[in-house]
């Protein structure tokens, strides 16, 4: 029996809380964390979106109990050395829904939290989406993307059409990765070199796709696999900690502390 979206959302929240309580241990976050959001809406249409009120509460925790940094700072720390503040946390948004501009950006700006938007460049240009992807609401326009960039947001690639890369031919996957980076760099006027893989699981992104990301000129790429970044992390498989609309504040804190890292093993199954 297939669960309805509301029931699925609630069930996922219950399971994540239970996993952290029963199997998560005391929490031992080591290294910076990267949060992965999707949309921000008063009436979230899917389990991956949060409300503005949730985002405000969560960013208050990030600022009060952690140290908000940009995604670029974490990548520079990983690849170039240097230092980061204790409990460094970066905030990212996949897909690039327009509510990131209208809802998330004002909240994060007020709390002075840097953020990154990974956008699907082909869809911004009005081209066809991949059959596997069904956007739940309008996406950012180029004007909105440029405005976010000018206000200090990092802009990254989420491919051209949001396909399951592991199901593409090598040529198709390479085109999705390379042409998206090139298009974003052209519009923004600087080298866009960060990538969030569509879907971002170990089943939807193959080792081949990681190599193709490197060949396409990306500096780092990200999977949705909860955990912290360490000095020996694979720079083309860095972990993003997904935030769900059904997450309680306790689950959110568990994601930051490492107590929810057990969820990675559950999703891998």
C-alpha positions as CSV (number, residue, x, y, z in Angstrom):
1,X,0.0,0.0,0.0
2,X,1.4,3.4,-1.0
3,X,1.2,6.1,1.7
4,X,-0.4,9.4,0.9
5,X,2.1,12.4,1.0
6,X,0.9,13.7,4.4
7,X,1.1,10.2,5.9
8,X,4.5,9.6,4.4
9,X,5.7,12.9,5.7
10,X,4.5,12.1,9.3
11,X,5.9,8.6,9.1
12,X,9.3,9.8,8.0
13,X,9.4,12.2,11.0
14,X,8.5,9.5,13.5
15,X,11.1,7.1,12.0
16,X,13.9,9.7,12.1
17,X,13.1,10.6,15.7
18,X,13.0,6.9,16.7
19,X,16.3,6.2,14.9
20,X,18.0,9.0,16.8
21,X,16.6,7.9,20.1
22,X,17.1,4.1,19.8
23,X,20.2,3.8,17.8
24,X,21.9,7.2,17.6
25,X,24.0,7.2,20.7
26,X,25.0,10.4,22.6
27,X,26.0,12.4,19.5
28,X,29.6,13.2,18.7
29,X,29.7,15.6,15.7
30,X,33.3,16.0,14.4
31,X,33.9,18.3,11.6
32,X,31.7,20.8,9.8
33,X,28.1,20.0,8.8
34,X,26.2,21.0,5.7
35,X,22.4,21.2,5.9
36,X,20.3,20.4,2.8
37,X,16.9,22.1,2.4
38,X,14.7,22.2,-0.6
39,X,11.8,24.7,-0.3
40,X,10.3,27.0,2.3
41,X,6.5,27.4,2.1
42,X,3.6,28.3,4.4
43,X,1.9,25.1,3.2
44,X,4.7,22.7,2.2
45,X,3.6,20.6,-0.8
46,X,6.1,17.8,0.0
47,X,8.1,16.2,2.8
48,X,11.3,18.0,1.8
49,X,10.0,21.5,2.4
50,X,9.8,23.4,5.7
51,X,7.7,26.4,6.8
52,X,9.1,29.9,7.4
53,X,8.5,29.4,11.1
54,X,10.5,26.2,11.1
55,X,13.4,27.8,9.2
56,X,13.5,30.7,11.7
57,X,13.6,28.3,14.7
58,X,16.2,26.2,13.0
59,X,18.5,29.1,12.1
60,X,18.2,30.4,15.6
61,X,19.7,27.0,16.7
62,X,22.4,27.2,14.0
63,X,23.4,30.7,15.2
64,X,23.0,30.0,18.9
65,X,24.6,26.5,19.1
66,X,26.8,26.5,16.0
67,X,28.8,28.7,13.8
68,X,27.2,29.5,10.4
69,X,29.7,29.6,7.5
70,X,29.4,29.6,3.8
71,X,29.7,26.3,1.8
72,X,32.7,27.8,0.0
73,X,34.5,28.2,3.4
74,X,34.0,24.5,4.1
75,X,35.3,23.5,0.7
76,X,38.3,25.8,1.1
77,X,39.0,24.3,4.5
78,X,38.9,20.8,3.0
79,X,41.0,21.5,-0.1
80,X,43.3,24.3,0.9
81,X,43.8,23.9,4.6
82,X,43.2,26.7,7.0
83,X,40.7,26.8,9.9
84,X,37.0,26.9,10.6
85,X,35.1,27.9,13.7
86,X,34.0,25.1,16.1
87,X,30.7,23.5,15.0
88,X,30.8,25.1,11.6
89,X,27.5,24.7,9.7
90,X,26.6,25.6,6.1
91,X,23.1,25.9,4.7
92,X,22.1,24.8,1.2
93,X,19.0,24.6,-0.9
94,X,18.5,22.0,-3.7
95,X,16.4,22.5,-6.9
96,X,16.1,26.3,-6.6
97,X,12.5,26.9,-6.0
98,X,11.4,30.6,-6.2
99,X,10.4,30.5,-2.5
100,X,14.1,30.3,-1.7
101,X,14.3,33.9,-2.9
102,X,11.0,35.1,-1.5
103,X,10.9,33.1,1.8
104,X,14.3,31.8,2.8
105,X,16.6,34.6,1.7
106,X,14.9,37.3,4.0
107,X,15.0,34.9,7.0
108,X,18.7,34.0,6.5
109,X,19.6,37.6,5.7
110,X,18.1,38.8,8.9
111,X,20.0,36.2,10.9
112,X,23.2,36.7,8.8
113,X,23.4,33.1,7.8
114,X,25.3,32.5,4.5
115,X,23.6,30.1,2.0
116,X,24.0,28.2,-1.3
117,X,21.3,27.5,-3.9
118,X,21.9,24.6,-6.3
119,X,19.9,25.4,-9.4
120,X,18.8,23.3,-12.5
121,X,20.1,25.6,-15.2
122,X,18.3,24.0,-18.1
123,X,14.9,24.4,-16.5
124,X,15.6,28.0,-15.7
125,X,16.2,28.4,-19.4
126,X,12.8,26.9,-20.1
127,X,14.1,23.6,-21.4
128,X,12.5,20.2,-20.7
129,X,12.9,18.5,-17.3
130,X,13.9,14.8,-17.0
131,X,11.0,12.5,-16.8
132,X,12.0,11.4,-13.3
133,X,11.7,15.0,-11.9
134,X,8.4,16.7,-11.0
135,X,8.9,20.2,-9.6
136,X,6.2,21.0,-7.0
137,X,6.2,24.8,-7.7
138,X,7.9,27.5,-9.7
139,X,11.6,27.6,-9.9
140,X,13.9,30.6,-9.6
141,X,14.3,33.0,-12.5
142,X,17.7,34.2,-13.7
143,X,17.0,37.6,-12.3
144,X,16.3,36.0,-8.9
145,X,19.4,33.9,-9.1
146,X,21.5,37.0,-10.0
147,X,20.0,38.9,-7.1
148,X,20.8,36.1,-4.7
149,X,24.4,36.0,-6.0
150,X,24.8,39.7,-5.7
151,X,23.5,39.5,-2.1
152,X,26.3,37.0,-1.1
153,X,24.7,33.6,-1.8
154,X,26.8,30.9,-3.4
155,X,25.2,29.5,-6.6
156,X,25.9,25.9,-7.5
157,X,24.9,23.4,-10.2
158,X,22.1,20.9,-9.9
159,X,22.6,19.7,-13.6
160,X,20.5,20.8,-16.7
161,X,17.4,18.7,-16.2
162,X,17.6,16.8,-12.9
163,X,18.1,13.3,-14.2
164,X,19.1,10.1,-12.3
165,X,22.7,10.3,-13.4
166,X,23.5,6.7,-12.9
167,X,20.8,5.8,-15.4
168,X,22.3,8.1,-18.1
169,X,24.9,7.1,-20.7
170,X,28.4,8.5,-20.0
171,X,27.9,11.1,-22.7
172,X,24.5,12.2,-21.3
173,X,25.8,12.4,-17.8
174,X,28.8,14.4,-18.9
175,X,26.7,16.8,-20.8
176,X,24.3,17.4,-17.8
177,X,27.3,18.2,-15.6
178,X,29.4,20.2,-18.0
179,X,26.8,22.3,-19.8
180,X,25.1,23.2,-16.5
181,X,28.3,24.5,-15.0
182,X,29.1,26.4,-18.2
183,X,25.7,28.0,-18.4
184,X,25.8,29.1,-14.8
185,X,29.3,30.5,-15.2
186,X,28.2,32.4,-18.3
187,X,25.2,34.0,-16.6
188,X,26.9,34.8,-13.3
189,X,30.2,36.0,-14.7
190,X,32.4,33.7,-12.5
191,X,33.4,30.1,-12.4
192,X,30.7,28.0,-10.8
193,X,32.4,24.9,-9.5
194,X,30.2,23.3,-6.8
195,X,27.7,20.6,-7.7
196,X,24.8,18.9,-5.8
197,X,23.9,15.7,-7.6
198,X,20.2,15.3,-8.4
199,X,18.6,12.9,-5.9
200,X,22.1,12.5,-4.4
201,X,22.0,8.9,-3.1
202,X,24.5,6.2,-3.5
203,X,22.1,4.4,-5.9
204,X,21.4,7.4,-8.1
205,X,25.0,8.6,-8.4
206,X,27.7,6.1,-9.5
207,X,31.4,6.2,-9.2
208,X,31.5,7.0,-12.9
209,X,29.4,10.1,-12.2
210,X,31.8,11.3,-9.6
211,X,34.7,11.0,-12.1
212,X,32.6,12.9,-14.7
213,X,32.0,15.7,-12.1
214,X,35.8,16.0,-11.7
215,X,36.3,15.9,-15.5
216,X,33.6,18.6,-15.9
217,X,35.7,21.0,-13.8
218,X,33.8,20.9,-10.5
219,X,35.9,21.6,-7.4
220,X,33.5,19.6,-5.1
221,X,30.2,17.7,-5.3
222,X,27.7,16.7,-2.7
223,X,25.6,13.6,-1.9
224,X,22.5,13.6,0.4
225,X,24.1,11.3,3.0
226,X,24.0,12.7,6.6
227,X,27.3,13.1,8.3
228,X,30.2,15.6,8.8
229,X,32.9,16.6,6.5
230,X,36.4,15.4,7.4
231,X,39.9,16.1,6.1
232,X,39.9,12.8,4.3
233,X,36.4,13.1,2.8
234,X,36.0,12.4,-1.0
235,X,35.5,15.9,-2.4
236,X,33.1,14.5,-5.0
237,X,31.0,12.7,-2.4
238,X,30.6,15.2,0.4
239,X,27.7,14.7,2.8
240,X,24.6,16.9,2.9
241,X,22.3,16.5,6.0
242,X,18.8,16.6,4.6
243,X,16.2,18.6,6.6
244,X,12.6,17.4,6.4
245,X,9.4,19.2,7.2
246,X,8.4,16.6,9.7
247,X,11.6,17.0,11.7
248,X,11.1,18.2,15.3
249,X,13.6,20.6,16.8
250,X,15.1,17.6,18.7
251,X,15.6,15.7,15.4
252,X,17.2,18.9,13.9
253,X,19.6,19.2,16.8
254,X,20.4,15.5,16.5
255,X,21.3,16.0,12.9
256,X,23.7,18.7,13.9
257,X,25.2,16.7,16.8
258,X,25.7,13.5,14.9
259,X,23.1,11.6,16.8
260,X,21.0,11.1,13.7
261,X,23.9,9.8,11.6
262,X,22.4,6.3,11.9
263,X,19.8,7.5,9.4
264,X,22.5,7.2,6.7
265,X,22.6,3.4,7.2
266,X,18.8,3.2,7.1
267,X,18.6,5.1,3.8
268,X,21.4,3.1,2.3
269,X,19.3,0.0,2.8
